[in-house]
Amino acid sequence: MATAPTDSRKLERANAQDVYEVTEKDLPVCCPMPGMTPWNSHPRVYLAIEVSGEAQCPYCGALYRLRRDD
């Protein structure tokens, strides 16, 4: 029986929160974000967050807020 390869990175469950705070180093923002398990989520979508400071995912409704460190 074949086994799935193991990955040493710890991945977050996709779409686990309603609101995500991101920083400028996370740009461009996509949902699900890198580091989230992609197999149990919706297709990746990029969100235009730079101008307004927040964007909502059209698939899961998660809200992404841009934290600017001025």
PDB file of N, CA, C, O and CB in Angstrom:
ATOM      1  N   MET A   1       0.842  -1.166   0.000  1.00  0.00           N
ATOM      2  CA  MET A   1       0.000   0.000   0.000  1.00  0.00           C
ATOM      3  C   MET A   1       0.891   1.234   0.000  1.00  0.00           C
ATOM      4  O   MET A   1       1.840   1.317   0.779  1.00  0.00           O
ATOM      5  CB  MET A   1      -0.960  -0.005   1.210  1.00  0.00           C
ATOM      6  N   ALA A   2       0.587   2.195  -0.873  1.00  0.00           N
ATOM      7  CA  ALA A   2       1.361   3.435  -0.956  1.00  0.00           C
ATOM      8  C   ALA A   2       0.930   4.384   0.146  1.00  0.00           C
ATOM      9  O   ALA A   2      -0.240   4.425   0.526  1.00  0.00           O
ATOM     10  CB  ALA A   2       1.192   4.102  -2.339  1.00  0.00           C
ATOM     11  N   THR A   3       1.871   5.132   0.644  1.00  0.00           N
ATOM     12  CA  THR A   3       1.555   6.133   1.662  1.00  0.00           C
ATOM     13  C   THR A   3       1.804   7.511   1.089  1.00  0.00           C
ATOM     14  O   THR A   3       2.637   7.685   0.200  1.00  0.00           O
ATOM     15  CB  THR A   3       2.393   5.916   2.948  1.00  0.00           C
ATOM     16  N   ALA A   4       1.089   8.476   1.594  1.00  0.00           N
ATOM     17  CA  ALA A   4       1.251   9.859   1.147  1.00  0.00           C
ATOM     18  C   ALA A   4       2.578  10.392   1.655  1.00  0.00           C
ATOM     19  O   ALA A   4       2.995  10.064   2.766  1.00  0.00           O
ATOM     20  CB  ALA A   4       0.076  10.751   1.637  1.00  0.00           C
ATOM     21  N   PRO A   5       3.247  11.211   0.851  1.00  0.00           N
ATOM     22  CA  PRO A   5       4.498  11.797   1.312  1.00  0.00           C
ATOM     23  C   PRO A   5       4.247  12.719   2.495  1.00  0.00           C
ATOM     24  O   PRO A   5       3.201  13.363   2.584  1.00  0.00           O
ATOM     25  CB  PRO A   5       5.188  12.560   0.177  1.00  0.00           C
ATOM     26  N   THR A   6       5.195  12.776   3.384  1.00  0.00           N
ATOM     27  CA  THR A   6       5.058  13.660   4.534  1.00  0.00           C
ATOM     28  C   THR A   6       5.780  14.967   4.259  1.00  0.00           C
ATOM     29  O   THR A   6       6.761  15.002   3.515  1.00  0.00           O
ATOM     30  CB  THR A   6       5.607  12.992   5.812  1.00  0.00           C
ATOM     31  N   ASP A   7       5.306  16.007   4.844  1.00  0.00           N
ATOM     32  CA  ASP A   7       5.879  17.340   4.674  1.00  0.00           C
ATOM     33  C   ASP A   7       6.201  17.864   6.061  1.00  0.00           C
ATOM     34  O   ASP A   7       5.365  17.793   6.961  1.00  0.00           O
ATOM     35  CB  ASP A   7       4.900  18.309   3.903  1.00  0.00           C
ATOM     36  N   SER A   8       7.403  18.387   6.243  1.00  0.00           N
ATOM     37  CA  SER A   8       7.822  18.846   7.564  1.00  0.00           C
ATOM     38  C   SER A   8       7.196  20.183   7.936  1.00  0.00           C
ATOM     39  O   SER A   8       7.240  20.572   9.103  1.00  0.00           O
ATOM     40  CB  SER A   8       9.331  18.956   7.619  1.00  0.00           C
ATOM     41  N   ARG A   9       6.608  20.905   6.965  1.00  0.00           N
ATOM     42  CA  ARG A   9       5.966  22.178   7.276  1.00  0.00           C
ATOM     43  C   ARG A   9       4.627  21.917   7.952  1.00  0.00           C
ATOM     44  O   ARG A   9       3.924  20.963   7.619  1.00  0.00           O
ATOM     45  CB  ARG A   9       5.776  23.033   5.996  1.00  0.00           C
ATOM     46  N   LYS A  10       4.289  22.769   8.894  1.00  0.00           N
ATOM     47  CA  LYS A  10       2.985  22.656   9.532  1.00  0.00           C
ATOM     48  C   LYS A  10       2.032  23.600   8.803  1.00  0.00           C
ATOM     49  O   LYS A  10       2.234  24.814   8.796  1.00  0.00           O
ATOM     50  CB  LYS A  10       3.063  22.990  11.067  1.00  0.00           C
ATOM     51  N   LEU A  11       1.000  23.038   8.195  1.00  0.00           N
ATOM     52  CA  LEU A  11       0.044  23.830   7.435  1.00  0.00           C
ATOM     53  C   LEU A  11      -1.184  24.122   8.275  1.00  0.00           C
ATOM     54  O   LEU A  11      -1.620  23.283   9.063  1.00  0.00           O
ATOM     55  CB  LEU A  11      -0.352  23.110   6.146  1.00  0.00           C
ATOM     56  N   GLU A  12      -1.747  25.328   8.105  1.00  0.00           N
ATOM     57  CA  GLU A  12      -2.986  25.694   8.768  1.00  0.00           C
ATOM     58  C   GLU A  12      -4.158  25.121   7.986  1.00  0.00           C
ATOM     59  O   GLU A  12      -4.057  24.874   6.784  1.00  0.00           O
ATOM     60  CB  GLU A  12      -3.111  27.230   8.904  1.00  0.00           C
ATOM     61  N   ARG A  13      -5.246  24.917   8.666  1.00  0.00           N
ATOM     62  CA  ARG A  13      -6.462  24.508   7.984  1.00  0.00           C
ATOM     63  C   ARG A  13      -6.987  25.704   7.204  1.00  0.00           C
ATOM     64  O   ARG A  13      -7.092  26.799   7.757  1.00  0.00           O
ATOM     65  CB  ARG A  13      -7.531  23.973   8.991  1.00  0.00           C
ATOM     66  N   ALA A  14      -7.313  25.522   5.954  1.00  0.00           N
ATOM     67  CA  ALA A  14      -7.801  26.607   5.102  1.00  0.00           C
ATOM     68  C   ALA A  14      -9.172  27.074   5.568  1.00  0.00           C
ATOM     69  O   ALA A  14      -9.994  26.275   6.018  1.00  0.00           O
ATOM     70  CB  ALA A  14      -7.863  26.157   3.633  1.00  0.00           C
ATOM     71  N   ASN A  15      -9.407  28.363   5.456  1.00  0.00           N
ATOM     72  CA  ASN A  15     -10.706  28.968   5.760  1.00  0.00           C
ATOM     73  C   ASN A  15     -11.152  28.712   7.195  1.00  0.00           C
ATOM     74  O   ASN A  15     -12.339  28.518   7.456  1.00  0.00           O
ATOM     75  CB  ASN A  15     -11.754  28.443   4.807  1.00  0.00           C
ATOM     76  N   ALA A  16     -10.205  28.713   8.119  1.00  0.00           N
ATOM     77  CA  ALA A  16     -10.517  28.428   9.513  1.00  0.00           C
ATOM     78  C   ALA A  16     -10.993  29.657  10.274  1.00  0.00           C
ATOM     79  O   ALA A  16     -11.597  29.523  11.338  1.00  0.00           O
ATOM     80  CB  ALA A  16      -9.311  27.849  10.196  1.00  0.00           C
ATOM     81  N   GLN A  17     -10.735  30.842   9.756  1.00  0.00           N
ATOM     82  CA  GLN A  17     -11.105  32.076  10.443  1.00  0.00           C
ATOM     83  C   GLN A  17     -12.039  32.895   9.567  1.00  0.00           C
ATOM     84  O   GLN A  17     -12.116  32.687   8.356  1.00  0.00           O
ATOM     85  CB  GLN A  17      -9.853  32.896  10.811  1.00  0.00           C
ATOM     86  N   ASP A  18     -12.748  33.831  10.194  1.00  0.00           N
ATOM     87  CA  ASP A  18     -13.605  34.743   9.451  1.00  0.00           C
ATOM     88  C   ASP A  18     -12.852  35.991   9.029  1.00  0.00           C
ATOM     89  O   ASP A  18     -13.175  36.601   8.010  1.00  0.00           O
ATOM     90  CB  ASP A  18     -14.815  35.123  10.280  1.00  0.00           C
ATOM     91  N   VAL A  19     -11.830  36.382   9.824  1.00  0.00           N
ATOM     92  CA  VAL A  19     -11.048  37.590   9.549  1.00  0.00           C
ATOM     93  C   VAL A  19      -9.568  37.247   9.661  1.00  0.00           C
ATOM     94  O   VAL A  19      -9.130  36.612  10.621  1.00  0.00           O
ATOM     95  CB  VAL A  19     -11.429  38.751  10.531  1.00  0.00           C
ATOM     96  N   TYR A  20      -8.810  37.679   8.661  1.00  0.00           N
ATOM     97  CA  TYR A  20      -7.358  37.491   8.660  1.00  0.00           C
ATOM     98  C   TYR A  20      -6.704  38.859   8.570  1.00  0.00           C
ATOM     99  O   TYR A  20      -7.089  39.683   7.740  1.00  0.00           O
ATOM    100  CB  TYR A  20      -6.898  36.568   7.478  1.00  0.00           C
ATOM    101  N   GLU A  21      -5.718  39.101   9.418  1.00  0.00           N
ATOM    102  CA  GLU A  21      -4.942  40.341   9.345  1.00  0.00           C
ATOM    103  C   GLU A  21      -3.644  40.023   8.615  1.00  0.00           C
ATOM    104  O   GLU A  21      -2.914  39.104   8.988  1.00  0.00           O
ATOM    105  CB  GLU A  21      -4.661  40.941  10.780  1.00  0.00           C
ATOM    106  N   VAL A  22      -3.371  40.794   7.572  1.00  0.00           N
ATOM    107  CA  VAL A  22      -2.171  40.585   6.768  1.00  0.00           C
ATOM    108  C   VAL A  22      -1.340  41.856   6.762  1.00  0.00           C
ATOM    109  O   VAL A  22      -1.840  42.933   7.086  1.00  0.00           O
ATOM    110  CB  VAL A  22      -2.534  40.163   5.325  1.00  0.00           C
ATOM    111  N   THR A  23      -0.080  41.731   6.395  1.00  0.00           N
ATOM    112  CA  THR A  23       0.811  42.879   6.306  1.00  0.00           C
ATOM    113  C   THR A  23       1.273  43.053   4.859  1.00  0.00           C
ATOM    114  O   THR A  23       0.987  42.215   4.004  1.00  0.00           O
ATOM    115  CB  THR A  23       2.028  42.710   7.256  1.00  0.00           C
ATOM    116  N   GLU A  24       1.975  44.125   4.600  1.00  0.00           N
ATOM    117  CA  GLU A  24       2.456  44.397   3.249  1.00  0.00           C
ATOM    118  C   GLU A  24       3.394  43.311   2.737  1.00  0.00           C
ATOM    119  O   GLU A  24       3.487  43.105   1.527  1.00  0.00           O
ATOM    120  CB  GLU A  24       3.157  45.735   3.210  1.00  0.00           C
ATOM    121  N   LYS A  25       4.089  42.616   3.625  1.00  0.00           N
ATOM    122  CA  LYS A  25       4.976  41.536   3.178  1.00  0.00           C
ATOM    123  C   LYS A  25       4.182  40.332   2.668  1.00  0.00           C
ATOM    124  O   LYS A  25       4.746  39.470   1.994  1.00  0.00           O
ATOM    125  CB  LYS A  25       5.900  41.103   4.323  1.00  0.00           C
ATOM    126  N   ASP A  26       2.880  40.256   2.976  1.00  0.00           N
ATOM    127  CA  ASP A  26       2.019  39.168   2.504  1.00  0.00           C
ATOM    128  C   ASP A  26       1.457  39.425   1.102  1.00  0.00           C
ATOM    129  O   ASP A  26       0.841  38.540   0.509  1.00  0.00           O
ATOM    130  CB  ASP A  26       0.875  38.960   3.478  1.00  0.00           C
ATOM    131  N   LEU A  27       1.669  40.635   0.573  1.00  0.00           N
ATOM    132  CA  LEU A  27       1.122  40.986  -0.743  1.00  0.00           C
ATOM    133  C   LEU A  27       1.822  40.226  -1.838  1.00  0.00           C
ATOM    134  O   LEU A  27       3.024  39.991  -1.713  1.00  0.00           O
ATOM    135  CB  LEU A  27       1.240  42.482  -0.998  1.00  0.00           C
ATOM    136  N   PRO A  28       1.170  39.831  -2.884  1.00  0.00           N
ATOM    137  CA  PRO A  28      -0.269  39.924  -3.107  1.00  0.00           C
ATOM    138  C   PRO A  28      -1.008  38.905  -2.244  1.00  0.00           C
ATOM    139  O   PRO A  28      -0.504  37.811  -1.988  1.00  0.00           O
ATOM    140  CB  PRO A  28      -0.602  39.707  -4.594  1.00  0.00           C
ATOM    141  N   VAL A  29      -2.209  39.276  -1.799  1.00  0.00           N
ATOM    142  CA  VAL A  29      -2.997  38.433  -0.911  1.00  0.00           C
ATOM    143  C   VAL A  29      -3.880  37.509  -1.745  1.00  0.00           C
ATOM    144  O   VAL A  29      -4.528  37.932  -2.701  1.00  0.00           O
ATOM    145  CB  VAL A  29      -3.854  39.294   0.053  1.00  0.00           C
ATOM    146  N   CYS A  30      -3.886  36.245  -1.358  1.00  0.00           N
ATOM    147  CA  CYS A  30      -4.765  35.285  -2.008  1.00  0.00           C
ATOM    148  C   CYS A  30      -5.459  34.456  -0.938  1.00  0.00           C
ATOM    149  O   CYS A  30      -4.979  34.337   0.189  1.00  0.00           O
ATOM    150  CB  CYS A  30      -3.978  34.378  -2.992  1.00  0.00           C
ATOM    151  N   CYS A  31      -6.576  33.897  -1.306  1.00  0.00           N
ATOM    152  CA  CYS A  31      -7.322  33.017  -0.410  1.00  0.00           C
ATOM    153  C   CYS A  31      -7.545  31.712  -1.150  1.00  0.00           C
ATOM    154  O   CYS A  31      -8.064  31.739  -2.266  1.00  0.00           O
ATOM    155  CB  CYS A  31      -8.687  33.659   0.046  1.00  0.00           C
ATOM    156  N   PRO A  32      -7.181  30.582  -0.589  1.00  0.00           N
ATOM    157  CA  PRO A  32      -6.443  30.419   0.649  1.00  0.00           C
ATOM    158  C   PRO A  32      -5.002  30.902   0.508  1.00  0.00           C
ATOM    159  O   PRO A  32      -4.435  30.912  -0.584  1.00  0.00           O
ATOM    160  CB  PRO A  32      -6.467  28.965   1.085  1.00  0.00           C
ATOM    161  N   MET A  33      -4.432  31.297   1.631  1.00  0.00           N
ATOM    162  CA  MET A  33      -3.080  31.829   1.651  1.00  0.00           C
ATOM    163  C   MET A  33      -2.049  30.704   1.625  1.00  0.00           C
ATOM    164  O   MET A  33      -2.351  29.570   1.999  1.00  0.00           O
ATOM    165  CB  MET A  33      -2.875  32.708   2.881  1.00  0.00           C
ATOM    166  N   PRO A  34      -0.822  31.021   1.182  1.00  0.00           N
ATOM    167  CA  PRO A  34       0.252  30.027   1.279  1.00  0.00           C
ATOM    168  C   PRO A  34       0.386  29.585   2.741  1.00  0.00           C
ATOM    169  O   PRO A  34       0.233  30.398   3.652  1.00  0.00           O
ATOM    170  CB  PRO A  34       1.609  30.608   0.744  1.00  0.00           C
ATOM    171  N   GLY A  35       0.660  28.357   2.953  1.00  0.00           N
ATOM    172  CA  GLY A  35       0.758  27.832   4.314  1.00  0.00           C
ATOM    173  C   GLY A  35      -0.537  27.225   4.807  1.00  0.00           C
ATOM    174  O   GLY A  35      -0.599  26.705   5.921  1.00  0.00           O
ATOM    175  N   MET A  36      -1.583  27.286   3.978  1.00  0.00           N
ATOM    176  CA  MET A  36      -2.855  26.650   4.321  1.00  0.00           C
ATOM    177  C   MET A  36      -3.005  25.390   3.480  1.00  0.00           C
ATOM    178  O   MET A  36      -2.516  25.320   2.352  1.00  0.00           O
ATOM    179  CB  MET A  36      -4.060  27.623   4.093  1.00  0.00           C
ATOM    180  N   THR A  37      -3.674  24.416   4.032  1.00  0.00           N
ATOM    181  CA  THR A  37      -3.883  23.182   3.289  1.00  0.00           C
ATOM    182  C   THR A  37      -4.769  23.451   2.079  1.00  0.00           C
ATOM    183  O   THR A  37      -5.906  23.897   2.235  1.00  0.00           O
ATOM    184  CB  THR A  37      -4.510  22.100   4.192  1.00  0.00           C
ATOM    185  N   PRO A  38      -4.266  23.187   0.876  1.00  0.00           N
ATOM    186  CA  PRO A  38      -5.048  23.500  -0.324  1.00  0.00           C
ATOM    187  C   PRO A  38      -6.063  22.431  -0.710  1.00  0.00           C
ATOM    188  O   PRO A  38      -6.987  22.718  -1.470  1.00  0.00           O
ATOM    189  CB  PRO A  38      -4.125  23.723  -1.471  1.00  0.00           C
ATOM    190  N   TRP A  39      -5.921  21.233  -0.218  1.00  0.00           N
ATOM    191  CA  TRP A  39      -6.747  20.125  -0.689  1.00  0.00           C
ATOM    192  C   TRP A  39      -8.202  20.198  -0.248  1.00  0.00           C
ATOM    193  O   TRP A  39      -9.063  19.599  -0.892  1.00  0.00           O
ATOM    194  CB  TRP A  39      -6.165  18.845  -0.220  1.00  0.00           C
ATOM    195  N   ASN A  40      -8.500  20.912   0.827  1.00  0.00           N
ATOM    196  CA  ASN A  40      -9.877  20.956   1.315  1.00  0.00           C
ATOM    197  C   ASN A  40     -10.459  22.360   1.251  1.00  0.00           C
ATOM    198  O   ASN A  40     -11.241  22.756   2.114  1.00  0.00           O
ATOM    199  CB  ASN A  40      -9.943  20.440   2.739  1.00  0.00           C
ATOM    200  N   SER A  41     -10.076  23.104   0.228  1.00  0.00           N
ATOM    201  CA  SER A  41     -10.513  24.487   0.129  1.00  0.00           C
ATOM    202  C   SER A  41     -11.034  24.772  -1.273  1.00  0.00           C
ATOM    203  O   SER A  41     -11.107  23.884  -2.123  1.00  0.00           O
ATOM    204  CB  SER A  41      -9.366  25.445   0.482  1.00  0.00           C
ATOM    205  N   HIS A  42     -11.389  26.010  -1.486  1.00  0.00           N
ATOM    206  CA  HIS A  42     -11.853  26.465  -2.796  1.00  0.00           C
ATOM    207  C   HIS A  42     -10.661  26.833  -3.674  1.00  0.00           C
ATOM    208  O   HIS A  42      -9.536  26.880  -3.175  1.00  0.00           O
ATOM    209  CB  HIS A  42     -12.810  27.671  -2.650  1.00  0.00           C
ATOM    210  N   PRO A  43     -10.868  27.096  -4.961  1.00  0.00           N
ATOM    211  CA  PRO A  43      -9.759  27.513  -5.827  1.00  0.00           C
ATOM    212  C   PRO A  43      -9.126  28.803  -5.314  1.00  0.00           C
ATOM    213  O   PRO A  43      -9.806  29.643  -4.725  1.00  0.00           O
ATOM    214  CB  PRO A  43     -10.246  27.704  -7.276  1.00  0.00           C
ATOM    215  N   ARG A  44      -7.836  28.956  -5.537  1.00  0.00           N
ATOM    216  CA  ARG A  44      -7.132  30.154  -5.095  1.00  0.00           C
ATOM    217  C   ARG A  44      -7.625  31.369  -5.875  1.00  0.00           C
ATOM    218  O   ARG A  44      -7.768  31.324  -7.097  1.00  0.00           O
ATOM    219  CB  ARG A  44      -5.608  29.985  -5.265  1.00  0.00           C
ATOM    220  N   VAL A  45      -7.881  32.453  -5.150  1.00  0.00           N
ATOM    221  CA  VAL A  45      -8.315  33.710  -5.745  1.00  0.00           C
ATOM    222  C   VAL A  45      -7.469  34.829  -5.140  1.00  0.00           C
ATOM    223  O   VAL A  45      -7.244  34.861  -3.930  1.00  0.00           O
ATOM    224  CB  VAL A  45      -9.852  33.959  -5.508  1.00  0.00           C
ATOM    225  N   TYR A  46      -7.007  35.739  -5.982  1.00  0.00           N
ATOM    226  CA  TYR A  46      -6.219  36.875  -5.510  1.00  0.00           C
ATOM    227  C   TYR A  46      -7.143  38.038  -5.203  1.00  0.00           C
ATOM    228  O   TYR A  46      -8.088  38.306  -5.945  1.00  0.00           O
ATOM    229  CB  TYR A  46      -5.155  37.285  -6.553  1.00  0.00           C
ATOM    230  N   LEU A  47      -6.863  38.731  -4.101  1.00  0.00           N
ATOM    231  CA  LEU A  47      -7.735  39.789  -3.610  1.00  0.00           C
ATOM    232  C   LEU A  47      -7.052  41.147  -3.704  1.00  0.00           C
ATOM    233  O   LEU A  47      -5.901  41.298  -3.294  1.00  0.00           O
ATOM    234  CB  LEU A  47      -8.154  39.508  -2.169  1.00  0.00           C
ATOM    235  N   ALA A  48      -7.757  42.127  -4.242  1.00  0.00           N
ATOM    236  CA  ALA A  48      -7.246  43.493  -4.350  1.00  0.00           C
ATOM    237  C   ALA A  48      -7.472  44.199  -3.015  1.00  0.00           C
ATOM    238  O   ALA A  48      -8.575  44.662  -2.726  1.00  0.00           O
ATOM    239  CB  ALA A  48      -7.941  44.272  -5.524  1.00  0.00           C
ATOM    240  N   ILE A  49      -6.437  44.273  -2.221  1.00  0.00           N
ATOM    241  CA  ILE A  49      -6.552  44.787  -0.854  1.00  0.00           C
ATOM    242  C   ILE A  49      -5.778  46.093  -0.664  1.00  0.00           C
ATOM    243  O   ILE A  49      -5.986  46.801   0.321  1.00  0.00           O
ATOM    244  CB  ILE A  49      -6.051  43.743   0.140  1.00  0.00           C
ATOM    245  N   GLU A  50      -4.896  46.409  -1.598  1.00  0.00           N
ATOM    246  CA  GLU A  50      -3.956  47.515  -1.410  1.00  0.00           C
ATOM    247  C   GLU A  50      -4.630  48.879  -1.268  1.00  0.00           C
ATOM    248  O   GLU A  50      -4.193  49.680  -0.441  1.00  0.00           O
ATOM    249  CB  GLU A  50      -2.999  47.557  -2.561  1.00  0.00           C
ATOM    250  N   VAL A  51      -5.658  49.169  -2.028  1.00  0.00           N
ATOM    251  CA  VAL A  51      -6.262  50.501  -2.022  1.00  0.00           C
ATOM    252  C   VAL A  51      -7.166  50.725  -0.819  1.00  0.00           C
ATOM    253  O   VAL A  51      -6.985  51.693  -0.081  1.00  0.00           O
ATOM    254  CB  VAL A  51      -7.051  50.716  -3.293  1.00  0.00           C
ATOM    255  N   SER A  52      -8.134  49.844  -0.615  1.00  0.00           N
ATOM    256  CA  SER A  52      -9.121  50.055   0.450  1.00  0.00           C
ATOM    257  C   SER A  52      -8.649  49.565   1.814  1.00  0.00           C
ATOM    258  O   SER A  52      -9.156  50.010   2.844  1.00  0.00           O
ATOM    259  CB  SER A  52     -10.409  49.362   0.093  1.00  0.00           C
ATOM    260  N   GLY A  53      -7.672  48.642   1.827  1.00  0.00           N
ATOM    261  CA  GLY A  53      -7.182  48.116   3.101  1.00  0.00           C
ATOM    262  C   GLY A  53      -7.875  46.859   3.553  1.00  0.00           C
ATOM    263  O   GLY A  53      -7.499  46.277   4.571  1.00  0.00           O
ATOM    264  N   GLU A  54      -8.900  46.418   2.806  1.00  0.00           N
ATOM    265  CA  GLU A  54      -9.537  45.151   3.121  1.00  0.00           C
ATOM    266  C   GLU A  54     -10.232  44.604   1.891  1.00  0.00           C
ATOM    267  O   GLU A  54     -10.581  45.340   0.968  1.00  0.00           O
ATOM    268  CB  GLU A  54     -10.532  45.312   4.276  1.00  0.00           C
ATOM    269  N   ALA A  55     -10.424  43.291   1.900  1.00  0.00           N
ATOM    270  CA  ALA A  55     -11.114  42.616   0.804  1.00  0.00           C
ATOM    271  C   ALA A  55     -11.734  41.339   1.344  1.00  0.00           C
ATOM    272  O   ALA A  55     -11.232  40.735   2.291  1.00  0.00           O
ATOM    273  CB  ALA A  55     -10.142  42.309  -0.379  1.00  0.00           C
ATOM    274  N   GLN A  56     -12.841  40.939   0.719  1.00  0.00           N
ATOM    275  CA  GLN A  56     -13.547  39.733   1.144  1.00  0.00           C
ATOM    276  C   GLN A  56     -13.461  38.685   0.045  1.00  0.00           C
ATOM    277  O   GLN A  56     -13.645  38.985  -1.135  1.00  0.00           O
ATOM    278  CB  GLN A  56     -15.026  40.045   1.489  1.00  0.00           C
ATOM    279  N   CYS A  57     -13.184  37.470   0.444  1.00  0.00           N
ATOM    280  CA  CYS A  57     -13.093  36.359  -0.495  1.00  0.00           C
ATOM    281  C   CYS A  57     -14.489  36.050  -1.045  1.00  0.00           C
ATOM    282  O   CYS A  57     -15.428  35.860  -0.272  1.00  0.00           O
ATOM    283  CB  CYS A  57     -12.475  35.102   0.188  1.00  0.00           C
ATOM    284  N   PRO A  58     -14.632  35.999  -2.378  1.00  0.00           N
ATOM    285  CA  PRO A  58     -15.944  35.704  -2.951  1.00  0.00           C
ATOM    286  C   PRO A  58     -16.386  34.249  -2.771  1.00  0.00           C
ATOM    287  O   PRO A  58     -17.566  33.940  -2.938  1.00  0.00           O
ATOM    288  CB  PRO A  58     -15.934  36.038  -4.412  1.00  0.00           C
ATOM    289  N   TYR A  59     -15.464  33.362  -2.436  1.00  0.00           N
ATOM    290  CA  TYR A  59     -15.808  31.949  -2.244  1.00  0.00           C
ATOM    291  C   TYR A  59     -16.254  31.647  -0.821  1.00  0.00           C
ATOM    292  O   TYR A  59     -17.344  31.117  -0.608  1.00  0.00           O
ATOM    293  CB  TYR A  59     -14.624  31.075  -2.597  1.00  0.00           C
ATOM    294  N   CYS A  60     -15.412  31.985   0.153  1.00  0.00           N
ATOM    295  CA  CYS A  60     -15.693  31.571   1.530  1.00  0.00           C
ATOM    296  C   CYS A  60     -16.143  32.718   2.435  1.00  0.00           C
ATOM    297  O   CYS A  60     -16.594  32.482   3.556  1.00  0.00           O
ATOM    298  CB  CYS A  60     -14.472  30.929   2.120  1.00  0.00           C
ATOM    299  N   GLY A  61     -16.024  33.962   1.953  1.00  0.00           N
ATOM    300  CA  GLY A  61     -16.467  35.100   2.743  1.00  0.00           C
ATOM    301  C   GLY A  61     -15.460  35.599   3.764  1.00  0.00           C
ATOM    302  O   GLY A  61     -15.758  36.532   4.510  1.00  0.00           O
ATOM    303  N   ALA A  62     -14.269  35.001   3.817  1.00  0.00           N
ATOM    304  CA  ALA A  62     -13.252  35.458   4.776  1.00  0.00           C
ATOM    305  C   ALA A  62     -12.861  36.896   4.449  1.00  0.00           C
ATOM    306  O   ALA A  62     -12.696  37.253   3.282  1.00  0.00           O
ATOM    307  CB  ALA A  62     -11.996  34.528   4.749  1.00  0.00           C
ATOM    308  N   LEU A  63     -12.716  37.707   5.474  1.00  0.00           N
ATOM    309  CA  LEU A  63     -12.330  39.100   5.313  1.00  0.00           C
ATOM    310  C   LEU A  63     -10.842  39.230   5.601  1.00  0.00           C
ATOM    311  O   LEU A  63     -10.356  38.750   6.625  1.00  0.00           O
ATOM    312  CB  LEU A  63     -13.160  40.025   6.243  1.00  0.00           C
ATOM    313  N   TYR A  64     -10.128  39.877   4.700  1.00  0.00           N
ATOM    314  CA  TYR A  64      -8.692  40.116   4.854  1.00  0.00           C
ATOM    315  C   TYR A  64      -8.494  41.602   5.083  1.00  0.00           C
ATOM    316  O   TYR A  64      -8.978  42.427   4.309  1.00  0.00           O
ATOM    317  CB  TYR A  64      -7.882  39.622   3.601  1.00  0.00           C
ATOM    318  N   ARG A  65      -7.775  41.945   6.157  1.00  0.00           N
ATOM    319  CA  ARG A  65      -7.493  43.338   6.493  1.00  0.00           C
ATOM    320  C   ARG A  65      -5.992  43.576   6.430  1.00  0.00           C
ATOM    321  O   ARG A  65      -5.192  42.792   6.942  1.00  0.00           O
ATOM    322  CB  ARG A  65      -8.046  43.697   7.898  1.00  0.00           C
ATOM    323  N   LEU A  66      -5.637  44.674   5.790  1.00  0.00           N
ATOM    324  CA  LEU A  66      -4.226  45.036   5.637  1.00  0.00           C
ATOM    325  C   LEU A  66      -3.807  45.905   6.810  1.00  0.00           C
ATOM    326  O   LEU A  66      -4.368  46.978   7.032  1.00  0.00           O
ATOM    327  CB  LEU A  66      -3.976  45.773   4.290  1.00  0.00           C
ATOM    328  N   ARG A  67      -2.825  45.441   7.552  1.00  0.00           N
ATOM    329  CA  ARG A  67      -2.270  46.207   8.671  1.00  0.00           C
ATOM    330  C   ARG A  67      -1.052  46.936   8.152  1.00  0.00           C
ATOM    331  O   ARG A  67      -0.070  46.312   7.752  1.00  0.00           O
ATOM    332  CB  ARG A  67      -1.906  45.286   9.895  1.00  0.00           C
ATOM    333  N   ARG A  68      -1.112  48.235   8.158  1.00  0.00           N
ATOM    334  CA  ARG A  68       0.013  49.039   7.693  1.00  0.00           C
ATOM    335  C   ARG A  68       0.811  49.489   8.900  1.00  0.00           C
ATOM    336  O   ARG A  68       0.278  50.107   9.821  1.00  0.00           O
ATOM    337  CB  ARG A  68      -0.466  50.260   6.856  1.00  0.00           C
ATOM    338  N   ASP A  69       2.087  49.173   8.883  1.00  0.00           N
ATOM    339  CA  ASP A  69       2.991  49.572   9.970  1.00  0.00           C
ATOM    340  C   ASP A  69       3.676  50.854   9.566  1.00  0.00           C
ATOM    341  O   ASP A  69       4.768  50.822   8.999  1.00  0.00           O
ATOM    342  CB  ASP A  69       4.040  48.459  10.289  1.00  0.00           C
ATOM    343  N   ASP A  70       3.047  51.997   9.852  1.00  0.00           N
ATOM    344  CA  ASP A  70       3.613  53.312   9.492  1.00  0.00           C
ATOM    345  C   ASP A  70       4.488  53.852  10.575  1.00  0.00           C
ATOM    346  O   ASP A  70       5.041  54.942  10.437  1.00  0.00           O
ATOM    347  CB  ASP A  70       2.519  54.309   9.193  1.00  0.00           C
TER     348      ASP A  70
END
